[in-house]
Amino acid sequence: MTNSSKHMPDDGAGIFYAAFAYALWGVMPLYWRLLTSMPPFELTVHRLVWCALVVASVTFARRRWAHIVAIIRQPRLLATLALTSLLISTNWTIYIYCVATHQLVEASLGYFINPFISFALGALVLGEHMSLFRVVAMALAAIAVTAQAIALGHIPWIAPALALSFGLYGYFRKLAPVDALDGLTVETWILFPVTLGLVLFWWAKGTGAFPSADLTKDALLLGGGPLTAIPLTMFAAGARRIRLTTLGFLQYLSPSITLVIATLMLGEKFTRTDAIAFGCVWAALIIVSAEGRIRWYRASEFVTMR
């Protein structure tokens, strides 16, 4: 990347696409809350089934089947996407569990912690240098989890599990050189025989949630497919048009919206422990943002001097 491209302004459409994706992810708990009568695992299975059918239709319309076949013919790439498929499915199941059990405050904390998982992976797996800023930020994130553990009397698992599953998903998807929608198509169709088989099995036993006498519930389940695919597609479109620093800033829109919805609309309590944990994480994010600002300022000065 040249110096000029590093400092080129963000595309307005790119900011809109990325912000729309994160905002939609932020309000999505309100949608899944309409389906809390279903077990979280069964709801995730339906989400995967209908998302697979939606992305397959889009792939057909885009005439991308040749690209899908090319991915399938690369065993290493296919194995990577199989892993990411399991990771994102796990993440979705935990998140829906949080919606069903009224633990969205902790879920939002998990997505605030997510960047620090990326920092740790970069240092431990890729051997990237950890600046003092990031070491301090990582320490504050660890203090946040420790504070929760002390208050709860046990190790909190929801926030770390969400952060780790999504952080690993992002890491391995970054290693897979595929188009975002092509990758999502392969990810959902890898599990499609299993997920469709489960839906049919539950239907045959008469224990499944679909189809039901409640047409609204059926429509909500079907709507989960495009609701899953749309923000991922918008995110991919936005990421190609804006700088990484801008994208990093926008990612906090989603957990911020979720936190507001959880506390002001859904009646979840924001305890003193939550205040300590979020305070540590927010302080860590300010430190990381300051580091990015300092680097940008120094780079700008260097370009000006040249």
Number of C-alpha atoms within 10 A of each C-alpha: 5 6 10 9 9 13 13 10 11 15 13 11 13 21 21 14 21 27 23 20 24 23 21 18 19 21 18 18 20 15 14 21 17 15 19 15 12 16 14 21 16 17 22 23 22 21 25 25 26 24 26 27 18 22 24 21 13 16 18 11 10 9 11 14 14 10 15 17 11 11 20 15 11 10 10 12 19 19 13 16 27 17 18 25 23 17 21 20 23 17 22 22 21 21 26 25 22 21 25 20 12 17 18 27 25 26 27 28 26 23 23 24 27 25 21 25 20 18 20 18 17 15 13 12 9 10 10 12 11 15 11 11 16 19 16 16 23 24 14 21 26 16 16 23 24 16 19 19 15 12 13 11 9 10 14 17 13 21 24 20 19 27 25 23 22 25 25 20 21 17 16 15 20 10 11 19 10 16 12 16 19 18 22 23 23 22 23 27 22 18 19 19 11 13 22 18 14 17 19 14 13 15 15 10 8 12 10 16 21 19 14 12 9 10 11 11 17 15 12 15 23 19 16 22 20 17 20 20 20 18 20 19 18 19 21 18 19 24 18 13 18 20 19 13 12 13 20 13 12 17 19 20 19 22 24 19 18 24 22 17 19 25 14 12 11 16 10 16 13 14 10 11 16 19 12 16 22 22 15 22 25 19 15 24 23 14 16 22 16 13 16 14 13 12 12 15 12 12 15 15 11 10 12 8 7 6
